[in-house]
Amino acid sequence: MPEVSAKTFITMSTVRIESTKFDGSISVGTGFFYGCEKVENRYVSLIITNKHVISNSNEVRLLFTVAKVENDIVVSKRIETLRVFGEQLANLVKVHPDQYVDLCAITIGVFHAHYQSQGESILRAEVNKNTLGDQKFLDSLESGEDVMMVGYPTGLYDVANNRPLVRKGITATNPGTDFNGLKHFAIDCACFPGSSGSPIFLFNEGMYFEGESNLVMGKSRVKLIGVLYAGPQYDVHGEMVTLPIPTETSKIPTLRQMINIGFCVSSTQIEWFEELAKSLLENEKPIPL
């Protein structure tokens, strides 16, 4: 992929996920591209999202930008919807084993191989271990850090260019601390149906603080620190409840009021997929690097 800026990187990291549930309802969510660590010059490429985005679905549609790239220059591109259903869907989806971690992944190596056989590739920016916040990094952060959430709120996106929307917020709790004993933290950001599975990037441009007093000038940093999955809402009785961010954009709840707080799975939980990738390499078709 051609070299891109940090802001372009985060907008090229996501994929719009549409799914048809067994009851016939249609939902929209967000996924993001993740490239697992290379092993013997091979790697596993994933789309990571929430379990509830694709659970109880008989078909999932992934909206890709497919391009022909020559000498790091995009010479042509098109937008294509790839349908995954039935047994293929069941085989490609890998679910995080912890019932309290709302993450799953779709392995997409077979799709890469398909496009590469035609001299094309999926135009994307992949998050990887270098851009993933580990526990040590999360521990260095505070509440009030600048973050960007990338996704498809209420299903909205740039249809002509297949680009997501970016929303800005702050960490509402310390990302390195398990909020209420779970592997998640809170952000202060407007979260709506379609945002489920959105990557949460720490985004500092030009300057940032390391710790409480060390000011770093002339540098930027972009790190994935979490994945949006739920948020507190007031129900019809005025009671506070925590629910998964809805995915059915055509049925936005009118009896619940969101309070612009989102709960995000810690980026440390993505490390499980790195371990999974090592076993998948024995069965997944190699992707030329």
N, C-alpha and C positions, 0 to 999 in steps of 0.2 A: 504494500500500500504506500502511496506517496506520503512524504513527510507532511504532517499537519500541525497546527497550533493546538494548544491545550484545550481551548474552547471548542474547536472543531472536533478534537478527539472525543470529548464526552458526548457530543451530539451524534457521532458516528458509532458509538458503543452500544446503542440500544436497538431493539427490534420490536415491532408491534406484533402482539399475539392476539389473535381472535380465536375463540373456541366455541364450538356448538356442544351444549350439554346434552345429556341423555333425555332431559325433559323438553328439549327443543329450544331452550333459551340461548341467546347469544351473549357472550361476554368478551370484554377487551381488557388486556393487561399489558404489562411491560416485561421484557426480558433484556438481558445484556450479554454480549459476547465475552467469553472467557477462554483464554488459551492456557492449558495446563503446562506445567514445567516439562521441558524436553527431556526425553529419555532415549539415549542412543539415536539422536537426530530425528526422533519422532515425537509427536505430541497429540493430545486429544483436545479437540475444539468443542466447546459447549455453549449453549444458551442457558443462562441461569435465571430462574424466576421463582415465584411463590408456588407452593403446592396447590393452594386454593385457586390459582389462576387457571390451571388445566385439570384439576381433579373433576371426576364425574363427566369427562368429555369424551365424545366419540369421534371428534375431529378437531384438529388444531391447525390454524393457518398462520404461517410465518411470512411477513412482508419483507422481502429482501430487495436490495439494490444490487443488481448483477452487472459487472463491468468487464470490459476488455482493457487490460493495462499493458502498455508497452514502454519499457525504459522508465518505469515509475510515473508514467503519464497516462491518465484515463483517456482513452481514445473514443470510447462509446459506453453507454450504460442504459439500463432499462430497469423498471420496477416489476417484480414478479412475486406472485403469491404462491407459496409452496404449501400444499395440503398434506397433512400427516394424519393417518387415521388407522383404526383397527389394530391389528397385530403389530404393524410397524411402529405405531405410537407407543404401544406397551413396551416394545423392545428398546426404544430410544430414550424413554424417560427414566431417569435415575433419581430416586427419592432419598433425601437426607433421613437417616435412621432415627433421629431424635424427634419424637412426636411434638416437642415444643419448639422445634426449629422449622419454620415455614419456608423451606427451600427445596427446590428440585432442579434438575438439569436435563436438557435435551441434548444428546450427543449428535453432532452435525457433520462428522467426518464424511459420512456417505454422501452428503449434499455437496461438500467441497469437491469430492472426487468426481461427482456428476458434472459440475460446472467446469472443472479443470479439463475434463475430457473434451470439452467444447472450446477450450482456449479462453475460458472466462473464470471469474472468481466473484465471491460475495464481497462487495465493497463494505468494509467494516473497520472498526478500531477495537482490538481485543484488550480487555483488562487482563493482566497476568500477575504473577507473584511479585514482580517489581513495582506494580502500581496498587498492590493490595496492602491495606493497613494491617500489620500483625499486632499482637497484644502489646508489645513494647511501644509501638508507635501510638496505639490508642491510649495507652497510659500517659503519654506525653501531652495529650490534649485536655482541654477544659470545656466547661459549658460556655456557650456563646461563640464557638468557632464558626466561621463562615462555611456554609455548605451549599451545594447545588444538587437539585433533584432532577433527573432527566426521565421523561416518560410521556404518557399519552392521557392526561387528565380528561375525564369524560369522553375519552376516545379521540380527542382533538389532536391533529398533527398537520404538518405541511404535506398535503396530498400530492402536490406536483413534484416535490423533491424527496418525498419519503423521509422527512426529518421530524424528530420529536420536539416537544416543548421543554424549555428549561425553566425551573423555578428556583428562587434563591431563598435561603433560610439560615437558621443557626442551630447548633446543637443545644437542645434544651436540658440535657443532662450530660455528664461526662461519658464519652464513648467507651472508655476503658473500664467502666464500672458496670456490673450487672444490675440493671434497673429492676428493682423488686425481685431480685434473685434469679432473673432469667437472662439469657444471652442476648439482650437487646438494650437499646438506649432510645431516648426520645429526641425528636427534632421539632423546632418551631417552624412550620412551613405549611402552606395550604395543600392538603391532601384530598384528592377526589377519586371517584371511581375511574378505573383505567390506570391509576398510578401504582397499583399493586405490582411489586417486582421491580420498581424503579431503583436504579443504583443511586446511592447517596455519596457524592464526592466531596471530600474536604477540598476546597478550592481557594488558594491564596495566590494572588497575582501581583508580582513585583516586590512584595515584602510580607513578612509574617514573623510572629513571635515563636521562639522555641522555649517552652516553659513560660514562666511568668515575666522574665525580664530580658531575655536574650533576643534582641531585634535583628532579624536577618534582612538585609536590603539587597535589592537588585536580583533577587531570585524568586521563582514561583514554585509552587508544589501542588500536585494533584494526586490525591490518594482515594481509592475506594474504601470507605469505612463502614458501609452498611447497606442493607436492602430493605426498602419500605415494605411492610406487610400488614399493619393494623393501625388503629387509632381510637382514642376515647371519643365517645359521642354521648350526647344527652338523648335519652329515649323519651317517648311520649309522656311518661310520668315524671320527667325531670330527674331521673336517676342516671348516674354516670355509668356507662358500660364500655368495655373494650371489645371491638369487633374487627375482623379482617376488613381491609379496605375493599368496598364492593367492586365487582368486575362488570356487572350488568349495567352498562351506561344508559340503557333505555328505561331502567327501573330504579332511578336514584331515589333513595328513601326520603319521603317527605315528613316522616314522623320522627326522624332523628336529626339532631343538629351537630355537625362536626365543629370542633373547636380549634382547628388548625394546628393540631399536635399529631405527629405521626410516630409510630413505634417501628424501629428498624432492627432487623437481625444483624448482629455484629459480624463484621467482615471476617473475623477469626473462624466462623463456622464454614466459610467457603473452603478452608484448608482440607476439609473432609473429601471434597471432590478431587483435590490433587492426589490424595492417596487412592481414590477410586480409579483415577486415570491410569495408574500403573498396571492395574489388573486388566483394564479395558484394552490396553495396547496389544495384548495377546490376540484379541478377537477383532479389533477394529482395523479397517484397511489403512495402511500407511498413507500419510499425506506428504507429498514432496515439499521440502522447505526451500 
